[in-house]
Amino acid sequence: MLRAQQVPAKPDRLIVNASGGDMGNAVLDAYGQVFTERTGIPVEMTSPHDLGKLRAMVESGNVEWDVTEISGDDGRIAVERGLLEPIDESIVDLSAYPAEARDPYLLTTSVYSTVLAYRSDVFTDAKPRTWADFWDVEAFPGRRSLGGGPEDNLEFALLADGVQLAELYPLDVDRAFRKLDEIRPHITAWWDSGAQHVQMLVDQEVVLSSAWNGRIFNAVGKGHPLEISWDGSSLHRAYFAIPRGAPNLHWSQQFLAAMTDPQAQATFANQLVSPGLNPRAAEYVDPTLAPYLPTTPENMQVSFWQDDLWWSQHMAEIKNRWQRWILG
């Protein structure tokens, strides 16, 4: 009876903010359904997620979102600025999560990777497997593409220059830019969206590119001759969090709890090839997806976790340097 008195009244809806598109649909199909089944509260999706808007809401005391997606380095900035509510682990069970994913404010809901992708009909014998291969334009000739920002590219440059996975951070920024100088003349385009890098590979505008694993999986499913190398791929955490001052805090915590449900995580992974970190989710994921999942043990062994904290502390200065470099 006491517990019933402590549970607040149910709102008429819960507002969950995310990227929109396929991501928003997958969140609603996987986690929204479980949450609504448990609580009877419908979920309304909004988009896009934006750190500036989050900060404005919190500082004005007019918070519209109950739960929001937030990107890696933005998540760290939001924590530092006190924009998020702590996760209530009496509601959100993280006991089975790996240490890398147990944050007091940021719930890792899924993992995706930036990988090396290439045209398998172009590289039929020797195949590019490492970032050193990507940089080797003589052994692996052809037009190339990389992402349009410094994240991932600095890490890939250092790996191409011989740095070991375990020794990446703190990044040697000067060394990374020197290595990027070598590959720059061979980059046809600096992509700025998942759709762009896949389309360039499909249309053979480029034959090698950094790429998001889920996008390549979808393209392969449509019959395009593309392959992935996981060697030196970067692991990214997709975060969801509760804005400080969220109007329905108890029910926001319940939504995060739904996001740790193994079957819901499997539903999400089956749609976007971005698995969650509940170990039991693997029991429900389509087994044919295993080669394309970042969390498959063989793939994780040759990957690195991008250090969101390091990037949040250095992003401003590196972005300025990157813009000067890319324009120069």
C-alpha positions in Angstrom: 0.0 0.0 0.0 2.8 2.4 0.9 4.5 1.6 -2.5 1.3 2.3 -4.3 1.0 5.6 -2.6 4.5 6.5 -3.7 4.0 5.8 -7.4 2.8 9.0 -9.2 -0.2 9.2 -11.4 0.2 8.0 -14.9 0.6 10.7 -17.6 -1.5 10.6 -20.7 1.7 9.9 -22.7 5.4 9.8 -22.4 7.5 12.0 -24.8 10.6 10.2 -26.1 13.0 12.2 -28.2 15.3 10.5 -30.7 17.0 10.8 -34.1 13.8 10.1 -36.1 13.5 8.0 -39.2 14.4 4.4 -38.9 15.9 5.0 -35.4 12.8 6.5 -34.1 10.6 3.8 -35.5 12.8 1.1 -34.0 12.8 2.7 -30.6 9.0 2.8 -30.7 8.6 -0.7 -32.0 11.1 -2.3 -29.6 11.0 -0.2 -26.4 7.9 1.8 -26.7 5.8 -1.4 -27.1 7.4 -3.0 -24.0 6.9 0.1 -21.9 3.3 0.5 -22.9 2.5 -3.1 -22.3 4.0 -2.7 -18.8 2.5 0.6 -17.8 -0.5 1.3 -20.2 1.1 4.6 -21.1 1.4 5.4 -24.8 4.7 6.7 -26.2 5.0 9.7 -28.5 8.2 10.1 -30.4 9.8 13.5 -31.3 13.0 14.4 -33.1 15.8 15.3 -33.5 17.9 15.1 -30.5 19.9 18.3 -29.9 22.2 19.3 -27.0 21.5 23.0 -27.4 17.7 22.4 -27.1 18.2 20.1 -24.2 20.2 22.8 -22.4 17.7 25.5 -23.1 14.8 23.3 -21.8 16.6 22.5 -18.5 17.9 26.0 -17.9 14.4 27.5 -18.5 12.7 24.9 -16.4 10.4 24.1 -19.3 11.4 20.5 -20.1 9.3 18.9 -22.8 11.1 15.5 -23.1 10.7 12.7 -20.7 13.6 10.7 -22.2 16.0 11.7 -25.0 18.6 10.2 -27.1 22.0 11.9 -26.9 25.2 11.3 -28.8 28.5 10.2 -27.2 30.5 13.4 -26.6 27.3 15.5 -26.2 26.3 13.0 -23.5 29.5 13.7 -21.6 29.0 17.4 -21.9 25.4 17.1 -20.7 26.6 15.2 -17.6 29.3 17.8 -16.9 26.8 20.6 -17.1 24.3 18.9 -14.9 21.6 18.6 -17.6 20.6 15.0 -16.7 18.8 13.1 -14.0 20.7 10.2 -12.4 19.6 6.7 -13.4 17.7 5.0 -10.6 19.3 1.5 -10.5 16.5 0.3 -8.2 14.3 0.6 -11.3 16.8 0.2 -14.1 18.8 -3.0 -13.6 22.3 -2.6 -15.0 23.8 -5.4 -12.9 24.6 -7.6 -16.0 26.0 -4.8 -18.1 29.8 -4.5 -18.7 31.7 -1.9 -16.7 32.2 0.2 -19.9 28.4 0.7 -20.1 27.5 1.4 -16.5 27.2 5.2 -16.3 25.3 7.0 -13.5 23.5 9.3 -16.1 23.8 7.7 -19.5 22.1 4.5 -20.5 23.9 2.6 -23.3 20.9 1.3 -25.3 22.8 0.0 -28.3 26.2 -0.3 -29.9 27.2 0.5 -33.5 30.5 0.5 -35.3 32.4 2.5 -37.9 34.1 -0.1 -40.0 36.1 -0.4 -43.1 33.8 -1.3 -46.1 34.8 -2.1 -49.6 33.5 -3.4 -53.0 34.0 -7.1 -52.9 33.8 -7.3 -56.7 36.8 -4.9 -57.0 39.0 -6.6 -54.4 38.5 -10.2 -55.3 41.9 -11.6 -54.3 43.8 -9.4 -51.8 41.2 -7.7 -49.6 41.8 -4.6 -47.5 41.5 -5.6 -43.9 43.2 -2.9 -41.8 43.5 0.9 -41.8 47.1 0.5 -42.9 45.6 -1.2 -46.0 43.2 1.7 -46.5 46.2 4.0 -46.5 48.1 1.8 -49.0 46.9 3.2 -52.3 49.4 1.1 -54.3 48.4 -2.3 -53.0 44.7 -1.3 -52.9 44.1 1.3 -55.6 40.8 3.1 -56.0 38.8 6.1 -54.9 38.2 6.4 -51.2 35.9 8.1 -48.7 36.1 9.0 -45.0 33.7 10.7 -42.6 33.6 14.5 -42.7 34.6 15.1 -39.0 37.7 14.3 -36.9 36.0 11.6 -34.8 37.1 8.1 -36.0 39.4 9.6 -38.6 42.1 10.5 -36.0 41.9 7.0 -34.5 42.0 5.3 -37.9 45.0 7.4 -38.9 46.9 6.4 -35.8 46.0 2.7 -36.4 47.3 3.1 -39.9 50.5 4.5 -38.5 51.1 1.5 -36.3 49.5 2.5 -33.0 48.0 -0.5 -31.1 44.4 -0.5 -30.1 45.1 -0.5 -26.4 47.4 2.5 -26.8 45.1 4.9 -28.8 44.1 7.2 -26.0 45.0 9.9 -25.3 45.2 10.5 -29.0 48.4 11.8 -30.5 46.7 14.5 -32.5 49.7 15.9 -34.3 50.7 12.4 -35.4 47.2 11.7 -36.6 47.0 14.8 -38.7 50.4 14.0 -40.2 49.1 10.6 -41.3 45.9 12.2 -42.6 48.0 14.4 -44.8 49.1 11.2 -46.6 45.6 10.0 -47.4 44.0 13.3 -48.1 44.8 13.5 -51.9 43.2 10.1 -52.4 39.8 11.0 -50.7 37.1 11.5 -53.3 34.6 12.8 -50.7 34.2 13.4 -47.0 30.8 11.9 -46.2 28.4 13.4 -43.7 25.6 10.8 -43.6 25.1 7.1 -43.5 23.0 7.3 -46.7 25.8 9.1 -48.5 28.6 6.7 -47.9 26.5 3.7 -48.8 25.3 5.3 -52.0 28.8 6.2 -53.0 29.9 2.5 -52.6 26.8 1.2 -54.4 27.3 3.6 -57.3 31.1 2.8 -57.4 32.0 6.5 -56.9 34.3 5.0 -54.3 35.5 1.4 -53.7 36.6 1.8 -50.1 35.1 3.8 -47.3 34.6 4.1 -43.6 31.0 3.1 -42.9 28.4 2.3 -40.3 27.9 -1.4 -39.9 24.1 -1.3 -40.1 24.1 0.6 -43.4 26.4 -1.9 -45.0 24.3 -4.8 -43.7 21.2 -3.3 -45.3 23.0 -2.7 -48.6 24.3 -6.3 -48.6 20.7 -7.5 -48.0 19.7 -5.7 -51.2 22.3 -7.6 -53.2 25.1 -5.1 -53.4 28.7 -6.6 -53.4 30.0 -5.0 -50.3 32.1 -6.4 -47.4 33.2 -5.3 -44.0 36.5 -5.5 -42.2 36.1 -5.2 -38.4 39.8 -4.9 -37.8 40.3 -1.5 -36.1 36.6 -0.6 -36.1 35.4 1.9 -33.6 32.7 1.0 -31.1 30.1 3.7 -30.3 27.6 3.8 -27.5 24.1 5.1 -28.4 22.9 6.8 -25.2 19.5 7.7 -23.8 19.0 9.8 -20.8 16.5 11.7 -18.7 16.6 15.5 -18.9 16.9 17.2 -15.5 13.5 18.3 -14.5 11.7 15.8 -16.7 7.9 16.1 -16.0 7.3 12.4 -15.4 10.5 11.2 -13.7 9.3 7.9 -12.3 7.8 6.9 -15.7 11.0 8.1 -17.4 13.0 5.7 -15.3 10.5 2.9 -16.2 11.1 3.6 -19.9 14.8 3.2 -19.4 14.1 0.0 -17.6 12.2 -1.2 -20.7 15.2 -0.4 -22.8 17.2 -3.0 -20.9 14.7 -5.8 -21.6 16.6 -8.5 -23.6 13.8 -9.3 -26.0 13.2 -5.6 -26.7 16.9 -5.1 -27.4 16.8 -8.1 -29.8 13.8 -6.5 -31.6 15.8 -3.3 -32.0 19.0 -5.2 -33.1 17.0 -7.2 -35.7 15.8 -3.9 -37.2 19.0 -1.8 -37.1 21.8 -4.3 -36.5 22.8 -2.3 -33.4 22.7 -4.6 -30.4 22.1 -3.7 -26.8 24.4 -4.9 -23.9 22.0 -7.1 -21.9 23.8 -10.4 -22.4 20.5 -12.3 -22.7 19.6 -10.3 -25.8 21.8 -12.6 -27.9 19.3 -15.4 -27.2 16.7 -13.6 -29.2 18.7 -11.9 -32.0 18.4 -13.4 -35.5 21.5 -15.6 -35.7 22.2 -14.7 -39.3 23.0 -11.2 -38.1 26.0 -12.3 -36.0 28.7 -11.4 -38.6 27.3 -7.8 -38.8 27.0 -7.2 -35.0 29.6 -5.1 -33.3 29.1 -7.1 -30.1 29.9 -10.5 -31.6 33.0 -11.6 -29.7 35.2 -12.0 -32.8 34.3 -8.5 -33.9 34.8 -6.9 -30.5 38.3 -8.5 -30.1 39.6 -6.4 -33.0 37.7 -3.2 -32.2 38.1 -0.3 -29.8 35.7 1.7 -27.7 35.7 5.3 -28.7 36.6 7.4 -25.7 33.6 9.8 -25.4 35.1 11.5 -22.3 38.4 12.3 -24.1 36.5 13.6 -27.1 34.2 15.8 -25.0 37.2 17.4 -23.4 39.0 18.1 -26.7 36.3 18.4 -29.3 36.2 22.2 -29.6 39.9 22.6 -30.2 40.1 19.6 -32.6 37.1 20.7 -34.6 38.7 24.1 -35.1 41.9 22.4 -36.3 39.9 20.0 -38.5 38.1 22.8 -40.2 41.3 24.6 -41.0 42.8 21.4 -42.2 39.9 20.3 -44.4 39.7 23.8 -46.0 43.4 24.1 -46.4 
